[in-house]
């Protein structure tokens, strides 16, 4: 399995560390990805015979870009140029999320699908803006588009809804999809911190970015909700279809009143009867979905199974990289079925 990696931040580097031993296992299935190219903002490193993951990681650490490789480095080479230049079967697209226009990830994914690459991505931007069209493009070209790491990191939220509940009718979904806001609301409830102080604590711990607006305004949760709605519930929707309200106006007094009533204020994303919404809600402390800290939780309401909840860590380089491995294994299994 010849793989191109575009994007080399925490997730891309965690992926290469995982495969540096030569093979990785997902649910007992061993796969042996051969990375032939890696691109970051400074350029690319390319060796169609296969790169040494440890050497790529070391070059990145020492030189700041994979393009600093003295033998195989290609300074200034863009992701699109790389896709047009290299022979491979799979693109792993892990550039940062951009919800304004999805770029450059959207162009990377489109180009790869048109060139009949399978695509594995953890980038929410292209999917939140154009998932139905991308799924159609993948089907037209006879390749797979996989993205289980976009929702829940390593927690199989999408897999549960799409495969684990196969045979059920998914009537609705509610979830806590953003670890940053969940941590802030938890600290407000448990430590009595005002929102701005809880935010500073989250930033100090690395749970929140220097500019936290994407999380606080509910946009990260909205992107994930769109992906769930499209993939699990077969709704053709995009980010513009979601009614979004973040947590910026949540007060300590509101949190305290909720606590007194056995409730917690949570940022809840929901898809019910065709309506997509993200907003602060009161959730009973007895509700399985009422998780604390940076945990994520999603409850599917299915018929006839009833309510099914999955809980897990929603972020982290290693956790999300494990979802990439899972998706690569699924691509291999589906390809094997076609050959058989």
C-alpha positions as CSV (number, residue, x, y, z in Angstrom):
1,X,0.0,0.0,0.0
2,X,1.8,3.1,-1.3
3,X,0.9,6.2,0.7
4,X,1.3,9.9,0.3
5,X,1.0,12.0,3.5
6,X,0.1,15.7,3.1
7,X,0.2,17.6,6.3
8,X,2.8,16.9,9.0
9,X,1.7,18.3,12.3
10,X,0.9,16.3,15.4
11,X,-1.4,13.8,13.6
12,X,0.9,13.2,10.6
13,X,3.9,12.7,12.8
14,X,2.0,10.4,15.1
15,X,1.0,8.3,12.1
16,X,4.6,7.9,10.9
17,X,5.7,7.0,14.4
18,X,3.1,4.3,14.4
19,X,4.2,2.7,11.2
20,X,8.0,3.1,11.8
21,X,8.2,-0.5,13.0
22,X,7.2,-1.7,9.5
23,X,3.6,-2.9,10.1
24,X,0.6,-2.0,12.1
25,X,-2.4,-4.0,13.2
26,X,-6.1,-3.0,13.2
27,X,-8.5,-5.5,14.8
28,X,-6.0,-8.3,14.0
29,X,-5.4,-7.3,10.4
30,X,-1.8,-6.4,9.6
31,X,-1.2,-3.7,7.1
32,X,2.2,-2.4,5.8
33,X,1.9,1.1,4.5
34,X,4.8,2.2,2.4
35,X,5.0,6.0,2.6
36,X,6.5,7.3,-0.6
37,X,6.0,11.0,0.0
38,X,5.3,13.5,2.8
39,X,4.5,17.2,2.3
40,X,4.4,20.0,4.8
41,X,4.2,23.8,4.4
42,X,7.9,23.9,3.4
43,X,7.8,21.4,0.6
44,X,8.0,17.6,0.4
45,X,10.2,14.6,0.6
46,X,9.8,11.9,-2.1
47,X,11.2,8.5,-2.6
48,X,9.0,6.1,-4.6
49,X,11.0,3.2,-3.3
50,X,9.7,4.1,0.2
51,X,10.8,6.6,2.9
52,X,12.2,5.7,6.2
53,X,9.6,7.1,8.7
54,X,12.2,7.6,11.4
55,X,14.5,9.6,9.1
56,X,11.6,11.8,7.9
57,X,10.6,12.5,11.5
58,X,14.2,13.4,12.4
59,X,14.6,15.7,9.4
60,X,11.4,17.5,10.4
61,X,12.7,17.8,14.0
62,X,16.1,19.2,13.0
63,X,15.2,21.2,9.9
64,X,11.7,22.4,10.5
65,X,10.4,20.9,7.2
66,X,10.6,17.4,5.6
67,X,11.9,19.2,2.5
68,X,15.2,19.7,4.4
69,X,16.1,16.1,3.5
70,X,19.5,16.4,1.7
71,X,18.8,13.6,-0.8
72,X,15.0,13.4,-1.4
73,X,13.8,16.8,-0.3
74,X,11.8,18.9,-2.7
75,X,11.6,22.5,-1.2
76,X,8.6,24.5,-2.3
77,X,6.7,21.5,-3.8
78,X,3.0,21.9,-3.0
79,X,0.6,19.2,-2.1
80,X,-1.2,19.5,-5.4
81,X,2.0,19.3,-7.3
82,X,3.0,16.3,-5.3
83,X,-0.2,14.4,-6.1
84,X,0.3,15.1,-9.8
85,X,3.9,13.9,-9.7
86,X,3.9,10.7,-7.6
87,X,2.6,7.2,-8.0
88,X,0.6,5.9,-5.0
89,X,-2.7,4.3,-4.0
90,X,-3.7,6.3,-0.9
91,X,-3.6,9.9,0.2
92,X,-3.5,10.6,3.9
93,X,-4.7,14.2,4.1
94,X,-4.0,15.7,7.6
95,X,-3.6,19.4,6.9
96,X,-5.3,21.9,9.4
97,X,-9.1,22.4,9.2
98,X,-10.2,25.5,7.4
99,X,-14.0,26.0,7.5
100,X,-14.0,29.2,5.3
101,X,-13.4,27.4,2.0
102,X,-11.9,24.1,3.0
103,X,-8.5,24.8,1.4
104,X,-6.0,23.5,0.8
105,X,-7.4,20.2,2.0
106,X,-10.5,20.4,-0.3
107,X,-8.3,20.7,-3.4
108,X,-6.0,17.9,-2.2
109,X,-8.9,15.5,-1.6
110,X,-10.6,16.3,-5.0
111,X,-7.4,15.9,-6.9
112,X,-6.6,12.6,-5.2
113,X,-10.1,11.2,-5.9
114,X,-9.9,12.3,-9.5
115,X,-6.6,10.5,-9.9
116,X,-8.2,7.4,-8.4
117,X,-6.3,7.6,-5.1
118,X,-8.2,6.3,-2.0
119,X,-8.3,9.1,0.5
120,X,-8.1,9.0,4.3
121,X,-8.5,12.4,6.0
122,X,-8.8,13.8,9.5
123,X,-9.5,17.3,8.0
124,X,-13.0,18.4,8.9
125,X,-13.1,21.4,6.5
126,X,-13.6,19.7,3.2
127,X,-16.2,17.3,4.7
128,X,-18.2,20.0,6.4
129,X,-18.5,22.0,3.3
130,X,-18.7,19.4,0.5
131,X,-19.1,15.9,1.8
132,X,-22.0,14.8,-0.4
133,X,-20.1,15.9,-3.6
134,X,-16.8,14.3,-2.4
135,X,-18.6,11.0,-1.7
136,X,-20.1,11.1,-5.2
137,X,-16.7,11.8,-6.7
138,X,-15.2,8.9,-4.9
139,X,-17.9,6.5,-6.0
140,X,-17.6,7.8,-9.6
141,X,-13.9,7.0,-9.7
142,X,-14.2,3.7,-7.9
143,X,-12.2,4.6,-4.8
144,X,-12.9,5.0,-1.1
145,X,-13.1,8.2,1.0
146,X,-12.5,7.4,4.7
147,X,-12.6,9.9,7.6
148,X,-13.3,8.2,10.9
149,X,-10.8,10.4,12.7
150,X,-12.7,13.6,12.0
151,X,-15.2,12.9,14.7
152,X,-14.0,11.6,18.1
153,X,-10.4,11.1,17.2
154,X,-9.7,7.4,17.9
155,X,-13.2,6.8,19.3
156,X,-15.3,5.0,16.7
157,X,-18.2,7.3,16.7
158,X,-18.8,7.2,13.0
159,X,-18.2,3.4,12.8
160,X,-20.8,2.8,15.5
161,X,-23.5,4.7,13.8
162,X,-22.8,3.5,10.3
163,X,-21.8,-0.1,10.9
164,X,-22.4,-1.1,14.5
165,X,-26.1,0.0,14.2
166,X,-26.5,-1.4,10.7
167,X,-30.0,-2.7,10.3
168,X,-31.4,0.0,12.6
169,X,-33.1,3.2,11.6
170,X,-31.2,6.1,13.1
171,X,-33.9,8.5,14.3
172,X,-31.7,11.1,16.0
173,X,-28.3,11.8,17.4
174,X,-27.1,14.0,20.3
175,X,-23.5,14.5,21.3
176,X,-20.8,16.4,23.1
177,X,-18.3,16.7,20.3
178,X,-15.8,19.3,21.4
179,X,-13.3,18.5,24.2
180,X,-12.2,22.1,24.7
181,X,-15.7,23.5,25.5
182,X,-16.5,20.4,27.6
183,X,-13.3,21.0,29.7
184,X,-14.2,24.7,30.2
185,X,-17.8,23.9,31.3
186,X,-16.6,21.1,33.6
187,X,-14.2,23.5,35.3
188,X,-16.9,26.1,35.7
189,X,-19.1,23.5,37.3
190,X,-16.6,21.7,39.5
191,X,-14.1,24.5,40.5
192,X,-16.4,27.5,40.2
193,X,-14.2,29.2,37.7
194,X,-15.7,31.9,35.4
195,X,-15.5,31.1,31.7
196,X,-12.5,33.4,30.9
197,X,-10.5,31.8,33.7
198,X,-11.4,28.3,32.7
199,X,-10.4,29.1,29.2
200,X,-7.0,30.4,30.3
201,X,-6.5,27.1,32.2
202,X,-7.5,25.1,29.1
203,X,-5.0,27.1,27.0
204,X,-2.2,26.5,29.6
205,X,-2.9,22.8,29.4
206,X,-2.9,22.7,25.6
207,X,-6.6,21.9,25.4
208,X,-7.4,25.2,23.7
209,X,-5.8,27.2,20.9
210,X,-4.4,30.7,21.3
211,X,-7.5,31.8,19.3
212,X,-10.2,29.6,20.8
213,X,-13.1,31.1,18.8
214,X,-13.5,28.0,16.5
215,X,-14.3,25.9,19.6
216,X,-16.1,28.4,21.8
217,X,-18.5,29.5,19.0
218,X,-19.5,25.9,18.4
219,X,-18.1,25.7,14.9
220,X,-16.0,22.6,15.6
221,X,-19.0,20.8,16.9
222,X,-21.0,21.9,13.9
223,X,-18.5,20.5,11.5
224,X,-18.5,17.2,13.2
225,X,-22.3,17.2,13.3
226,X,-22.5,17.7,9.6
227,X,-20.2,14.7,9.1
228,X,-22.3,12.5,11.3
229,X,-25.5,13.6,9.6
230,X,-24.2,12.9,6.1
231,X,-22.4,9.6,6.9
232,X,-24.6,8.0,9.4
233,X,-28.1,9.5,8.7
234,X,-27.7,9.9,5.0
235,X,-28.6,13.6,5.2
236,X,-27.2,15.7,2.4
237,X,-26.1,18.7,4.5
238,X,-23.3,21.2,4.9
239,X,-22.1,23.6,7.5
240,X,-24.6,26.3,6.4
241,X,-27.5,24.1,7.4
242,X,-26.5,24.1,11.1
243,X,-28.0,26.5,13.6
244,X,-25.0,27.3,15.9
245,X,-24.8,28.9,19.3
246,X,-21.5,28.6,21.3
247,X,-20.8,28.9,25.0
248,X,-19.4,32.5,25.1
249,X,-22.5,33.8,26.9
250,X,-22.7,31.0,29.4
251,X,-22.4,32.5,32.9
252,X,-21.1,31.0,36.2
253,X,-24.6,31.7,37.7
254,X,-26.2,29.5,35.0
255,X,-23.8,26.7,35.6
256,X,-24.4,26.9,39.4
257,X,-28.2,26.8,39.0
258,X,-27.9,23.8,36.8
259,X,-25.7,22.0,39.4
260,X,-28.3,22.7,42.1
261,X,-30.9,20.9,40.0
262,X,-28.7,17.9,39.3
263,X,-27.8,19.0,35.8
264,X,-24.8,20.2,33.8
265,X,-24.5,22.8,31.1
266,X,-23.1,21.1,28.0
267,X,-22.5,22.2,24.4
268,X,-24.8,19.7,22.6
269,X,-24.8,19.0,18.9
270,X,-28.0,17.3,17.7
271,X,-29.6,16.0,14.5
272,X,-33.3,15.3,15.0
273,X,-36.1,15.3,12.4
274,X,-33.9,16.9,9.8
275,X,-32.8,19.8,12.1
276,X,-29.1,20.3,12.8
277,X,-28.3,22.4,15.9
278,X,-25.4,23.2,18.2
279,X,-26.2,25.0,21.5
280,X,-25.7,24.9,25.3
281,X,-28.2,22.7,26.9
282,X,-29.0,21.3,30.4
283,X,-28.0,17.6,30.6
284,X,-28.9,15.4,33.6
285,X,-26.0,14.1,35.6
286,X,-27.5,10.7,35.2
287,X,-27.5,10.9,31.4
288,X,-24.7,8.6,30.0
289,X,-23.9,11.5,27.6
290,X,-23.0,13.7,30.6
291,X,-19.2,13.3,30.4
292,X,-16.7,15.6,32.0
293,X,-13.3,17.0,31.1
294,X,-12.1,16.6,27.5
295,X,-14.2,13.5,26.8
296,X,-16.6,13.2,23.9
297,X,-19.9,11.3,24.0
298,X,-22.5,10.6,21.4
299,X,-25.9,9.0,21.8
300,X,-27.7,7.5,18.8
301,X,-31.4,7.0,19.0
302,X,-32.0,3.9,16.9
303,X,-35.0,1.8,16.1
304,X,-35.3,-1.0,17.3
305,X,-32.0,-0.9,19.3
306,X,-33.0,2.1,21.4
307,X,-30.4,4.6,22.7
308,X,-26.8,3.6,22.3
309,X,-24.0,5.8,23.7
310,X,-20.3,5.8,22.9
311,X,-17.7,7.7,25.0
312,X,-14.1,8.4,24.5
313,X,-11.2,10.8,24.1
314,X,-12.0,13.1,21.2
315,X,-8.6,14.4,20.3
316,X,-4.9,13.8,20.4
317,X,-2.3,13.0,17.8
318,X,-1.9,9.4,18.6
319,X,-5.6,8.8,19.1
320,X,-6.4,10.4,15.7
321,X,-3.6,8.5,14.0
322,X,-5.1,5.3,15.2
323,X,-8.2,6.2,13.3
324,X,-6.0,6.6,10.1
325,X,-4.7,3.1,10.7
326,X,-8.3,1.8,11.1
327,X,-9.3,3.5,7.8
328,X,-6.3,2.1,5.9
329,X,-7.2,-1.4,7.1
330,X,-10.8,-0.9,5.9
331,X,-9.5,0.2,2.5
332,X,-7.4,-2.9,2.3
333,X,-10.3,-5.2,3.3
334,X,-12.6,-3.6,0.7
335,X,-10.0,-3.9,-2.0
336,X,-9.5,-7.6,-1.1
337,X,-13.2,-8.2,-1.6
338,X,-13.1,-6.7,-5.1
339,X,-10.1,-8.8,-6.0
340,X,-11.8,-12.0,-4.7
